[in-house]
């Protein structure tokens, strides 16, 4: 079975708002900073 990764949801119902806590924002930024240090980028 062939799998493909896409950058959108299957339907409009899949688009949801996500409320991030301050800790979640901190951990996301930590991951972004670490990836930058390692030269890892997803293009966004």
N, CA, C and O atoms as a Tinker XYZ file with bonds, in Angstrom:
   176  protein
     1  N      0.832000   -1.172000    0.000000    73     2
     2  CA     0.000000    0.000000    0.000000    64     1     3
     3  C      0.887000    1.250000    0.000000    63     2     4     5
     4  O      1.766000    1.386000    0.851000    81     3
     5  N      0.663000    2.139000   -0.929000    73     3     6
     6  CA     1.426000    3.376000   -1.051000    64     5     7
     7  C      0.795000    4.462000   -0.190000    63     6     8     9
     8  O     -0.414000    4.684000   -0.260000    81     7
     9  N      1.587000    5.128000    0.608000    73     7    10
    10  CA     1.101000    6.215000    1.467000    64     9    11
    11  C      1.676000    7.532000    0.972000    63    10    12    13
    12  O      2.784000    7.575000    0.438000    81    11
    13  N      0.917000    8.606000    1.154000    73    11    14
    14  CA     1.353000    9.927000    0.735000    64    13    15
    15  C      1.038000   10.925000    1.848000    63    14    16    17
    16  O     -0.058000   10.901000    2.408000    81    15
    17  N      1.984000   11.795000    2.168000    73    15    18
    18  CA     1.777000   12.823000    3.178000    64    17    19
    19  C      1.323000   14.094000    2.478000    63    18    20    21
    20  O      1.942000   14.533000    1.509000    81    19
    21  N      0.235000   14.684000    2.971000    73    19    22
    22  CA    -0.291000   15.917000    2.400000    64    21    23
    23  C     -0.332000   16.998000    3.467000    63    22    24    25
    24  O     -0.351000   16.695000    4.660000    81    23
    25  N     -0.345000   18.257000    3.043000    73    23    26
    26  CA    -0.285000   19.379000    3.975000    64    25    27
    27  C     -1.661000   20.022000    4.169000    63    26    28    29
    28  O     -1.767000   21.243000    4.279000    81    27
    29  N     -2.700000   19.212000    4.209000    73    27    30
    30  CA    -4.045000   19.708000    4.452000    64    29    31
    31  C     -4.917000   18.576000    4.971000    63    30    32    33
    32  O     -4.575000   17.400000    4.851000    81    31
    33  N     -6.051000   18.956000    5.551000    73    31    34
    34  CA    -6.972000   17.939000    6.056000    64    33    35
    35  C     -7.803000   17.378000    4.914000    63    34    36    37
    36  O     -7.871000   17.969000    3.836000    81    35
    37  N     -8.432000   16.240000    5.155000    73    35    38
    38  CA    -9.249000   15.619000    4.106000    64    37    39
    39  C    -10.513000   16.421000    3.818000    63    38    40    41
    40  O    -10.967000   16.477000    2.675000    81    39
    41  N    -11.079000   17.039000    4.842000    73    39    42
    42  CA   -12.304000   17.827000    4.666000    64    41    43
    43  C    -12.181000   19.120000    5.454000    63    42    44    45
    44  O    -11.282000   19.258000    6.284000    81    43
    45  N    -13.078000   20.069000    5.203000    73    43    46
    46  CA   -13.088000   21.305000    5.979000    64    45    47
    47  C    -13.386000   21.042000    7.450000    63    46    48    49
    48  O    -12.981000   21.818000    8.316000    81    47
    49  N    -14.090000   19.956000    7.734000    73    47    50
    50  CA   -14.395000   19.612000    9.129000    64    49    51
    51  C    -13.125000   19.316000    9.916000    63    50    52    53
    52  O    -13.122000   19.396000   11.144000    81    51
    53  N    -12.058000   18.977000    9.223000    73    51    54
    54  CA   -10.796000   18.680000    9.883000    64    53    55
    55  C    -10.046000   19.911000   10.340000    63    54    56    57
    56  O     -9.090000   19.802000   11.108000    81    55
    57  N    -10.462000   21.090000    9.880000    73    55    58
    58  CA    -9.807000   22.330000   10.280000    64    57    59
    59  C    -10.373000   22.763000   11.628000    63    58    60    61
    60  O    -11.553000   23.097000   11.742000    81    59
    61  N     -9.519000   22.753000   12.641000    73    59    62
    62  CA    -9.967000   23.103000   13.983000    64    61    63
    63  C     -9.025000   24.136000   14.585000    63    62    64    65
    64  O     -7.848000   24.209000   14.233000    81    63
    65  N     -9.562000   24.923000   15.487000    73    63    66
    66  CA    -8.722000   25.856000   16.231000    64    65    67
    67  C     -8.147000   25.117000   17.417000    63    66    68    69
    68  O     -8.828000   24.308000   18.048000    81    67
    69  N     -6.904000   25.392000   17.715000    73    67    70
    70  CA    -6.224000   24.748000   18.830000    64    69    71
    71  C     -5.709000   25.831000   19.766000    63    70    72    73
    72  O     -4.938000   26.698000   19.355000    81    71
    73  N     -6.126000   25.781000   21.000000    73    71    74
    74  CA    -5.668000   26.749000   21.992000    64    73    75
    75  C     -4.418000   26.189000   22.652000    63    74    76    77
    76  O     -4.441000   25.102000   23.230000    81    75
    77  N     -3.328000   26.942000   22.561000    73    75    78
    78  CA    -2.062000   26.493000   23.128000    64    77    79
    79  C     -1.814000   27.167000   24.466000    63    78    80    81
    80  O     -1.991000   28.377000   24.610000    81    79
    81  N     -1.404000   26.373000   25.435000    73    79    82
    82  CA    -1.013000   26.925000   26.729000    64    81    83
    83  C      0.358000   27.569000   26.588000    63    82    84    85
    84  O      1.062000   27.343000   25.604000    81    83
    85  N      0.726000   28.360000   27.562000    73    83    86
    86  CA     2.055000   28.982000   27.541000    64    85    87
    87  C      3.145000   27.917000   27.536000    63    86    88    89
    88  O      4.158000   28.078000   26.856000    81    87
    89  N      2.952000   26.824000   28.291000    73    87    90
    90  CA     3.947000   25.745000   28.286000    64    89    91
    91  C      4.053000   25.104000   26.916000    63    90    92    93
    92  O      5.156000   24.809000   26.457000    81    91
    93  N      2.924000   24.883000   26.254000    73    91    94
    94  CA     2.950000   24.286000   24.920000    64    93    95
    95  C      3.725000   25.180000   23.962000    63    94    96    97
    96  O      4.534000   24.689000   23.175000    81    95
    97  N      3.487000   26.487000   24.019000    73    95    98
    98  CA     4.208000   27.437000   23.159000    64    97    99
    99  C      5.702000   27.392000   23.444000    63    98   100   101
   100  O      6.520000   27.459000   22.527000    81    99
   101  N      6.055000   27.279000   24.730000    73    99   102
   102  CA     7.463000   27.220000   25.121000    64   101   103
   103  C      8.127000   25.965000   24.548000    63   102   104   105
   104  O      9.234000   26.038000   24.014000    81   103
   105  N      7.454000   24.818000   24.658000    73   103   106
   106  CA     8.038000   23.566000   24.176000    64   105   107
   107  C      8.135000   23.545000   22.652000    63   106   108   109
   108  O      9.098000   23.012000   22.101000    81   107
   109  N      7.164000   24.110000   21.981000    73   107   110
   110  CA     7.225000   24.190000   20.516000    64   109   111
   111  C      8.406000   25.054000   20.111000    63   110   112   113
   112  O      9.152000   24.694000   19.201000    81   111
   113  N      8.587000   26.195000   20.779000    73   111   114
   114  CA     9.715000   27.071000   20.451000    64   113   115
   115  C     11.043000   26.389000   20.749000    63   114   116   117
   116  O     12.008000   26.554000   20.003000    81   115
   117  N     11.100000   25.619000   21.843000    73   115   118
   118  CA    12.327000   24.878000   22.163000    64   117   119
   119  C     12.658000   23.894000   21.039000    63   118   120   121
   120  O     13.819000   23.767000   20.651000    81   119
   121  N     11.651000   23.202000   20.519000    73   119   122
   122  CA    11.865000   22.239000   19.438000    64   121   123
   123  C     12.325000   22.957000   18.174000    63   122   124   125
   124  O     13.235000   22.487000   17.491000    81   123
   125  N     11.706000   24.089000   17.860000    73   123   126
   126  CA    12.099000   24.866000   16.678000    64   125   127
   127  C     13.547000   25.327000   16.812000    63   126   128   129
   128  O     14.328000   25.209000   15.868000    81   127
   129  N     13.905000   25.855000   17.984000    73   127   130
   130  CA    15.273000   26.325000   18.209000    64   129   131
   131  C     16.274000   25.187000   18.088000    63   130   132   133
   132  O     17.330000   25.350000   17.477000    81   131
   133  N     15.949000   24.036000   18.667000    73   131   134
   134  CA    16.864000   22.885000   18.602000    64   133   135
   135  C     17.026000   22.393000   17.166000    63   134   136   137
   136  O     18.135000   22.077000   16.735000    81   135
   137  N     15.924000   22.328000   16.432000    73   135   138
   138  CA    16.012000   21.917000   15.030000    64   137   139
   139  C     16.881000   22.892000   14.242000    63   138   140   141
   140  O     17.658000   22.477000   13.383000    81   139
   141  N     16.752000   24.181000   14.531000    73   139   142
   142  CA    17.578000   25.188000   13.850000    64   141   143
   143  C     19.058000   24.956000   14.162000    63   142   144   145
   144  O     19.906000   25.040000   13.273000    81   143
   145  N     19.361000   24.665000   15.432000    73   143   146
   146  CA    20.744000   24.378000   15.829000    64   145   147
   147  C     21.309000   23.190000   15.064000    63   146   148   149
   148  O     22.489000   23.173000   14.712000    81   147
   149  N     20.457000   22.190000   14.806000    73   147   150
   150  CA    20.887000   20.971000   14.121000    64   149   151
   151  C     20.791000   21.084000   12.603000    63   150   152   153
   152  O     21.166000   20.158000   11.884000    81   151
   153  N     20.285000   22.224000   12.113000    73   151   154
   154  CA    20.165000   22.404000   10.670000    64   153   155
   155  C     18.992000   21.668000   10.074000    63   154   156   157
   156  O     18.985000   21.370000    8.880000    81   155
   157  N     17.988000   21.366000   10.899000    73   155   158
   158  CA    16.808000   20.636000   10.426000    64   157   159
   159  C     15.706000   21.640000   10.133000    63   158   160   161
   160  O     15.424000   22.514000   10.953000    81   159
   161  N     15.075000   21.516000    8.954000    73   159   162
   162  CA    14.000000   22.426000    8.582000    64   161   163
   163  C     12.968000   21.679000    7.773000    63   162   164   165
   164  O     13.311000   20.800000    6.983000    81   163
   165  N     11.688000   22.025000    7.964000    73   163   166
   166  CA    10.637000   21.411000    7.170000    64   165   167
   167  C     10.165000   22.365000    6.068000    63   166   168   169
   168  O      9.202000   22.075000    5.358000    81   167
   169  N     10.845000   23.496000    5.935000    73   167   170
   170  CA    10.503000   24.441000    4.883000    64   169   171
   171  C      9.510000   25.491000    5.301000    63   170   172   173
   172  O      9.301000   26.457000    4.567000    81   171
   173  N      8.886000   25.341000    6.457000    73   171   174
   174  CA     7.917000   26.345000    6.950000    64   173   175
   175  C      8.551000   27.128000    8.051000    63   174   176
   176  O      7.922000   28.024000    8.613000    81   175
